[in-house]
């Protein structure tokens, strides 16, 4: 099970999706005059924009991580592995869209003194999608090999 390349790719995808919870998507350098105040409920109030700032994004990341782990565990059912990997990609796309829209809404209410720059976590959803696409490719090639061997029997 663990020696298969798609299992390692799925494991890396699970790890990178779990890292989404702790890595910062954006970092806000707050240099405000004493008269300007940022709303404490804003996700950028602490200067970090991460997936744990919203329950919806944390749930989406948790679902993606669990789906990737489940895909590893059902290694004998390759078509279902492909299906779960595709579902994981859809949830990651939903997560990325949600985080982008949510960031845009909260960025609009920030005062002018905030300088926002991308954080290291901004690339993790895309890295996870690439790993999942590579895993799907490997799973499909294994399924093709098994079907060709079945024809020879």
C-alpha positions in Angstrom: 0.0 0.0 0.0 2.5 2.7 1.1 5.1 1.7 -1.6 2.7 2.8 -4.4 3.5 6.3 -5.8 -0.1 7.3 -5.7 -0.3 6.6 -2.0 2.7 8.8 -1.4 1.1 11.5 -3.5 -2.2 11.2 -1.6 -0.3 11.3 1.7 1.5 14.5 0.6 -1.8 16.0 -0.5 -3.3 15.2 2.9 -0.3 16.8 4.7 -0.4 20.0 2.5 -4.2 20.3 3.0 -3.8 19.9 6.7 -1.1 22.6 6.7 -3.7 25.0 5.3 -5.1 25.3 8.8 -1.9 26.8 10.2 -0.3 28.6 7.3 -1.0 32.3 6.7 -2.8 33.2 3.5 -1.9 36.9 3.8 0.0 39.0 6.2 -1.1 42.6 6.9 1.5 45.0 8.2 -0.6 47.4 10.3 0.9 50.9 10.5 -2.0 53.0 11.6 -2.2 56.4 13.2 -3.5 56.4 16.7 -6.9 57.7 15.5 -7.6 54.7 13.2 -8.8 51.5 14.7 -9.4 48.1 13.0 -12.5 46.2 14.0 -11.5 43.4 16.3 -13.9 41.0 14.5 -12.0 41.5 11.2 -9.9 38.5 10.2 -7.0 40.8 9.4 -7.3 42.5 12.9 -4.4 40.3 14.2 -2.4 40.9 11.0 -2.8 37.3 9.7 -5.3 35.9 7.3 -5.6 32.2 7.7 -8.2 29.4 7.2 -8.9 29.2 11.0 -10.4 32.7 10.9 -13.6 31.3 9.4 -15.5 28.1 10.5 -16.5 27.5 6.9 -13.0 27.4 5.6 -11.8 25.3 8.5 -14.6 22.8 7.7 -13.7 22.7 4.0 -10.0 22.1 4.9 -11.0 19.3 7.3 -13.2 17.7 4.7 -10.4 17.8 2.1 -7.9 16.3 4.5 -10.3 13.5 5.6 -11.1 12.7 2.0 -7.4 12.4 1.1 -6.8 10.1 4.1 -9.8 8.0 3.1 -8.6 7.7 -0.5 -5.3 6.3 0.9 -7.2 3.7 2.9 -9.3 2.3 0.1 -6.3 1.4 -2.1 -8.0 -1.7 -3.4 -10.9 0.2 -5.0 -9.1 2.4 -7.6 -12.2 3.9 -9.3 -13.4 5.1 -5.9 -9.9 6.5 -5.2 -10.2 8.6 -8.4 -13.6 9.7 -7.4 -12.5 10.8 -4.0 -9.5 12.6 -5.4 -11.8 14.5 -7.8 -14.1 15.4 -5.0 -11.2 16.7 -3.0 -10.2 18.9 -5.9 -13.7 20.3 -6.0 -13.7 21.1 -2.3 -10.2 22.8 -2.7 -11.6 24.9 -5.5 -14.6 25.8 -3.3 -12.2 26.7 -0.5 -10.0 28.9 -2.7 -13.0 30.7 -4.1 -14.5 31.2 -0.6 -11.2 32.5 0.8 -10.8 34.9 -2.1 -14.2 36.3 -1.8 -14.0 36.5 2.0 -10.6 38.2 1.8 -12.0 40.7 -0.8 -14.9 41.6 1.5 -12.7 42.1 4.6 -10.0 43.9 2.7 -12.4 46.5 1.6 -13.1 47.6 5.2 -9.4 48.0 6.2 -8.0 51.5 6.7 -5.5 52.8 4.2 -2.5 52.2 6.5 -2.5 48.4 6.0 -0.1 46.9 3.6 -1.2 43.3 2.7 1.3 40.8 1.2 0.8 37.2 0.3 1.7 34.6 3.0 3.3 31.2 2.5 -0.1 29.4 2.7 -1.4 31.0 -0.5 0.3 28.4 -2.7 -0.8 25.3 -0.6 -4.2 24.8 -2.3 -2.6 24.8 -5.7 0.1 22.5 -4.6 -2.5 20.1 -3.2 -4.4 20.2 -6.4 -1.3 19.4 -8.4 -0.5 16.5 -6.1 -4.0 15.2 -6.4 -3.9 15.4 -10.2 -0.6 13.5 -10.3 -2.2 10.9 -7.9 -5.2 10.5 -10.2 -2.9 10.0 -13.2 -1.0 7.2 -11.3 -4.2 5.5 -10.1 -5.6 5.6 -13.7 -2.4 4.0 -15.0 -2.6 1.3 -12.4 -6.2 0.6 -13.3 -5.3 0.4 -16.9 -2.5 -2.1 -16.1 -4.8 -4.3 -14.1 -7.4 -4.3 -16.8 -4.8 -5.3 -19.4 -3.7 -8.1 -17.2 -7.3 -9.3 -16.7 -7.6 -9.5 -20.5 -4.6 -11.8 -20.7 -6.0 -14.3 -18.2 
